[in-house]
């Protein structure tokens, strides 16, 4: 039994209807509860909840502070390669996009690590495209070994791997794996992932099961907002989270909300989400799950990020480059996507402090492997 | 108010504090100084022992404070022992708050791994203060392997729900031969006062102080509550009658 078996029983349109038929009464019931269930979550992300945004935000703010305190965890991505053998209709690394390809060597990885370390970061997120021959298990093992002396917490956002591969990486010191489903709609998934190993929907949707079995400390999930109706995809993501939390209770979970950004080769978006709807979604997750980590990247604008800190987000990246080697030698031609908030680390920390929050760089330790 | 002694060390304050969740390290320092707390717990994972100038540690560098490193983040006894050894080396104290929670959602302590780790750490000359469920039998077992205190929870960590385990805390307090420190869930000074009235030897508070709008004055409020509760306990509270006396005496027939 995996999550694939679980969602095979579900009908996309029924889930869609169950969200869009929610009323203001359903929203009020959800807001009155201490612990919200999946139906409450659907009410909170439904159009009926849009007029309750301020109330949702206040509740989300208080609940987040109670669990996480007045702190924000900072992390930074390190792009190691933009080689990719997948075609994804929305991604700047997609195989059919004509950009120069680069995979960092040992020296280049260390150079990036040294620059990032000087900025103060201690939690790092390794990102690559999917190129199994050049950037596979051995490459990741080597990268983790190189980065471990610099950073207390290492996360990985790369192609889905096999359970035994995850086990090996965990024993090398990997702490967290992020794999976004992009969309839970199997038909639409095929449209956006026509070629490459990524086109295997079942393998991707079962990734977190493999991670749970491998005993990963933390796993992240999410959908790429723009591919499908964000409400329905988010409801599926919430079901996935519920399923995982019960089954793999020793793992910690985080959810991100990537909105599609302009990039080389991008196609039209099926679904867009406004700023206020994104706030609604973030607050709904917080009311649904008080302990969940909610993460935000520099895809979003400075103004949005500054204001979202208080609303439920618990970890945030800054000062990021999405091109391999970009900290030492920025090269826009190699980027996965354009970042929006381009402020430097010090400037961003100052902003966090002004909001009454402490920017936390280190919240893990090498001793905790 | 009498002083509290744990493993030969005497504390004038029965309010122990945590160092996480504050909006700045400066505010943490001010709040803890004003709370009168003399034992402050700090997560090994939050401090950087590779630098000489860790900001959290330098803020805690006051004669008022003794450090109580904790093993937050470990999931097994083996990891706990390893983390404790690192903490002892880095912070130069053999005191350790033992926390083993394999469940990262509710951060509930694993009783089996905690007992195993406690036994090993005592053998290695640590002063062990284990964070546990309000389980009276487990507390006795920990006492038997030589922990310096027991730290049962009042309610889930960070929940601010107060002493929802009160009935079990009372049994633990009644039976314990080591100090009992109520840890986790204390969300208001009244909860802390209540724990002290019940006979707890100390309380550990973090979230309620750190997340208050004014952590400095909240720290003072907790200080006063803990003192008041302890004084009330030492003054021996009169019994609080739940009901008015029944109208007709039931035993006067014996005098006939």
HADDOCK unambig.tbl for C-alpha pairs under 7 A between the chains (distance, minus, plus):
assign (segid A and resid 65 and name CA) (segid B and resid 211 and name CA) 6.65 0.50 0.50
assign (segid A and resid 66 and name CA) (segid B and resid 158 and name CA) 6.33 0.50 0.50
assign (segid A and resid 66 and name CA) (segid B and resid 207 and name CA) 6.88 0.50 0.50
assign (segid A and resid 66 and name CA) (segid B and resid 211 and name CA) 6.76 0.50 0.50
assign (segid A and resid 67 and name CA) (segid B and resid 158 and name CA) 5.73 0.50 0.50
assign (segid A and resid 68 and name CA) (segid B and resid 21 and name CA) 6.35 0.50 0.50
assign (segid A and resid 69 and name CA) (segid B and resid 21 and name CA) 3.92 0.50 0.50
assign (segid A and resid 69 and name CA) (segid B and resid 22 and name CA) 6.30 0.50 0.50
assign (segid A and resid 69 and name CA) (segid B and resid 207 and name CA) 6.97 0.50 0.50
assign (segid A and resid 69 and name CA) (segid B and resid 210 and name CA) 6.97 0.50 0.50
assign (segid A and resid 69 and name CA) (segid B and resid 211 and name CA) 5.77 0.50 0.50
assign (segid A and resid 70 and name CA) (segid B and resid 21 and name CA) 5.37 0.50 0.50
assign (segid A and resid 70 and name CA) (segid B and resid 22 and name CA) 5.56 0.50 0.50
assign (segid A and resid 70 and name CA) (segid B and resid 23 and name CA) 4.63 0.50 0.50
assign (segid A and resid 70 and name CA) (segid B and resid 211 and name CA) 6.51 0.50 0.50
assign (segid A and resid 71 and name CA) (segid B and resid 21 and name CA) 5.86 0.50 0.50
assign (segid A and resid 71 and name CA) (segid B and resid 22 and name CA) 6.89 0.50 0.50
assign (segid A and resid 71 and name CA) (segid B and resid 23 and name CA) 6.04 0.50 0.50
assign (segid A and resid 249 and name CA) (segid B and resid 103 and name CA) 6.16 0.50 0.50
assign (segid A and resid 250 and name CA) (segid B and resid 102 and name CA) 5.50 0.50 0.50
assign (segid A and resid 250 and name CA) (segid B and resid 103 and name CA) 4.90 0.50 0.50
assign (segid A and resid 250 and name CA) (segid B and resid 104 and name CA) 6.32 0.50 0.50
assign (segid A and resid 251 and name CA) (segid B and resid 104 and name CA) 6.58 0.50 0.50
assign (segid A and resid 252 and name CA) (segid B and resid 104 and name CA) 5.58 0.50 0.50
assign (segid A and resid 252 and name CA) (segid B and resid 105 and name CA) 6.65 0.50 0.50
assign (segid A and resid 291 and name CA) (segid B and resid 105 and name CA) 5.83 0.50 0.50
assign (segid A and resid 356 and name CA) (segid B and resid 23 and name CA) 5.62 0.50 0.50
assign (segid A and resid 357 and name CA) (segid B and resid 23 and name CA) 4.40 0.50 0.50
assign (segid A and resid 357 and name CA) (segid B and resid 24 and name CA) 6.60 0.50 0.50
assign (segid A and resid 358 and name CA) (segid B and resid 23 and name CA) 4.70 0.50 0.50
assign (segid A and resid 358 and name CA) (segid B and resid 24 and name CA) 4.92 0.50 0.50
assign (segid A and resid 362 and name CA) (segid B and resid 45 and name CA) 6.94 0.50 0.50
assign (segid A and resid 362 and name CA) (segid B and resid 46 and name CA) 5.41 0.50 0.50
assign (segid A and resid 362 and name CA) (segid B and resid 47 and name CA) 6.97 0.50 0.50
assign (segid A and resid 363 and name CA) (segid B and resid 45 and name CA) 5.15 0.50 0.50
assign (segid A and resid 363 and name CA) (segid B and resid 46 and name CA) 4.67 0.50 0.50
assign (segid A and resid 364 and name CA) (segid B and resid 45 and name CA) 4.41 0.50 0.50
assign (segid A and resid 364 and name CA) (segid B and resid 46 and name CA) 6.47 0.50 0.50
assign (segid A and resid 365 and name CA) (segid B and resid 45 and name CA) 4.67 0.50 0.50
assign (segid A and resid 367 and name CA) (segid B and resid 82 and name CA) 6.92 0.50 0.50
assign (segid A and resid 367 and name CA) (segid B and resid 83 and name CA) 5.82 0.50 0.50
assign (segid A and resid 368 and name CA) (segid B and resid 73 and name CA) 6.69 0.50 0.50
assign (segid A and resid 368 and name CA) (segid B and resid 74 and name CA) 5.97 0.50 0.50
assign (segid A and resid 368 and name CA) (segid B and resid 79 and name CA) 6.58 0.50 0.50
